[in-house]
């Protein structure tokens, strides 16, 4: 039931703080201030983590690569399932393979999992559907508790995947001896801040709705980000193209001069994920480059960032200033709201976009 919401997607965007909190509850031990171990999953001896998924699930994996490498010093590789399964991947002794899927039924992801199982790897399924084929066949199940996701465009399943992955990265950091007690406590505090931060981010709804009117007239929208915000830029672009049919591309901000800046001219919209973090100065310089070529720039940033970008960008969407995964996930809320409101302004079928199915069970 949609309740008072116009679309399932809108409802699912707004229920994220709640379902993310529920998902965190499956991983975080708040009494001991740590992340619970999962039966059979031991990152201490892992030589490498392979993450495989399709679409939005693969982007969640790409975000997690930054976390597993930074927090747990665990070499991580992320693949799109349809490429992975046909490229005869080379495995290493000690590889752990993690498959991300909302449905647990996506054909390519499932076949990639079967391939890894046959090769003798430990397989972990990060799935939202508890009784799915992937959940049944994997050695270990890591749940997301988003509840049924009806909108074809994934929103709450994505943020629950991110929440679970953030927990698993901390768990890996503990098991691999890279986190002392104080850092674990700090990570747990950051994780527990996620739902509150996402609720705050949802307050940008009205502002985004207003900005979406202009954006819905764009023919091209570029999304730029650095570090963990790079895969989020890819996800933002995917969300917009899926439901508004506007041509959108996500790029690492540092790649601008290697090609995409050729697209930028008067009338092109650029959405920049620009939190005021250690890379802010670099992101700001990317903004200057696209502004100099006439782009219309929307920055997703916090108060400090908005102040520093005053006069340079057309508008800043104000997000809370949080740390780590919480900050990233407030950007997730913003890119979802942008796609949603642009699509509503365009009058497209938000929950059932053309040509797309909720679950891709045939290749
Ligand atoms: O059920 P899955 O998570 O395996 O689905 C993967 C993709 O098909 C899915 O994320 C797709 O990209 C969505 N339409 C994204 O909004």
Boltz pocket constraint, residues with backbone or C-beta under 6 A from the ligand:
constraints:
  - pocket:
      binder: B
      contacts: [[A, 54], [A, 55], [A, 56], [A, 57], [A, 100], [A, 101], [A, 102], [A, 103], [A, 104], [A, 105], [A, 106], [A, 109], [A, 152], [A, 153], [A, 154], [A, 155], [A, 239], [A, 242], [A, 356], [A, 357], [A, 358], [A, 359], [A, 360]]
      max_distance: 6.0
